[in-house]
Amino acid sequence: MFKYFGPGISWAFVIFILCAIPGKNLPHYTWADLLSIDKLVHFTMFFVLVVLFKRGFAKKGSSASISLNALLLLSAMAYGGSLELMQSYFYVDRSGSWFDFLANSIGAAAGVYFFKKLFDQDGNRLFLLKEKK
């Protein structure tokens, strides 16, 4: 099981750690920089999270059904939402943001959508493949 889902579980843990870092330990940017960079980071973290889990399911042999995609999307959204709530109520020098939640959700949806453009049905990359001779 860890063979297939280890990368996704590990990445989810990395996201958790990054979201739990006290705000005073994070790099500080101007408001304009923060809005663009911060949202891109949230988008990317959840894009990668969903792609890793979809790849785990593909490697395991599970079909890419609509229900699996919906489950992954809703799970990622719930995870992102719970992290934003924890930032609001439990973490030091952090605050939750609806815009961060939106960036998380859009990143997760993009991961679901673009997976089939990046990987085949068995979870093998469609890019950087060696040409057959």
C-alpha positions in Angstrom: 0.0 0.0 0.0 2.8 2.5 0.9 4.5 1.6 -2.4 1.6 3.2 -4.2 0.5 5.9 -1.9 3.8 6.7 0.0 4.7 9.7 -2.2 1.2 11.2 -1.7 1.2 10.6 2.0 4.7 12.0 2.3 3.7 15.1 0.3 0.6 15.6 2.5 2.9 15.5 5.5 5.2 18.1 3.9 2.2 20.4 3.3 1.2 20.0 6.9 4.6 21.0 8.1 4.8 23.9 5.8 1.4 25.2 6.9 2.3 24.7 10.6 5.5 26.8 10.4 5.0 29.9 12.6 4.4 33.0 10.5 7.4 34.9 11.9 9.7 32.1 10.4 8.3 32.6 6.9 9.9 34.9 4.3 8.2 38.3 4.2 7.2 39.9 0.9 5.3 43.0 0.0 1.5 42.6 -0.4 1.7 42.4 -4.2 4.4 39.8 -4.1 2.6 37.8 -1.3 -0.7 37.6 -3.2 0.9 36.2 -6.3 3.6 34.0 -4.8 1.5 32.7 -1.9 -1.4 31.6 -4.1 0.9 30.0 -6.6 2.5 28.0 -3.8 -0.9 26.8 -2.5 -2.0 25.9 -6.0 1.2 24.0 -6.7 1.2 22.1 -3.3 -2.3 20.8 -3.9 -1.8 20.1 -7.6 1.2 17.9 -6.7 -0.8 16.3 -3.9 -3.6 15.2 -6.2 -1.3 14.1 -9.0 0.7 11.9 -6.6 -2.4 10.2 -5.2 -3.9 9.7 -8.7 -0.6 8.2 -9.8 -0.7 5.9 -6.8 -4.2 4.7 -7.8 -3.1 4.3 -11.4 -0.1 2.2 -10.4 -2.3 0.1 -8.1 -4.5 -0.6 -11.1 -7.6 1.4 -10.0 -9.6 2.9 -12.8 -9.7 6.6 -13.3 -13.4 6.9 -12.6 -15.4 10.0 -12.1 -16.1 8.8 -8.5 -12.4 8.4 -7.8 -11.7 11.9 -9.2 -14.5 13.4 -7.1 -13.2 11.6 -4.0 -9.7 12.9 -4.6 -10.9 16.4 -5.3 -13.2 16.5 -2.2 -10.5 15.0 0.0 -7.9 17.5 -1.1 -10.4 20.3 -0.6 -11.3 19.0 2.9 -7.6 18.7 3.8 -6.9 22.2 2.5 -9.9 23.6 4.4 -8.9 21.9 7.6 -5.4 23.3 7.3 -6.7 26.8 6.8 -8.9 26.3 9.9 -5.9 25.1 11.9 -4.0 28.1 10.8 -6.8 30.3 12.0 -7.3 28.7 15.4 -4.3 26.7 16.5 -1.1 27.7 14.8 1.1 30.6 16.1 1.4 33.7 13.9 -0.7 32.2 11.2 -4.1 33.0 9.8 -6.4 31.0 7.6 -7.5 32.5 4.3 -10.5 31.9 2.0 -8.2 32.8 -0.9 -5.7 30.2 0.2 -8.5 27.6 0.3 -9.6 28.7 -3.1 -6.0 28.3 -4.5 -5.7 24.9 -2.8 -9.0 23.8 -4.4 -8.1 25.1 -7.9 -4.8 23.4 -7.6 -6.4 20.1 -6.7 -9.0 20.4 -9.5 -6.1 21.1 -12.0 -4.3 18.0 -10.7 -7.4 15.9 -11.4 -7.8 17.5 -14.9 -4.1 17.5 -16.0 -3.2 14.0 -14.7 -4.4 12.4 -17.9 -2.3 14.8 -19.9 0.9 14.0 -17.9 0.5 10.3 -17.3 -1.0 7.3 -19.0 -3.7 5.0 -17.4 -1.0 3.0 -15.7 0.6 6.0 -14.1 3.6 6.2 -16.5 4.8 9.6 -17.6 3.8 10.8 -21.0 6.7 13.3 -21.0 10.4 12.8 -21.1 9.9 9.3 -22.5 12.7 7.8 -24.5 11.8 7.2 -28.2 11.4 3.6 -29.3 13.9 2.5 -31.9 
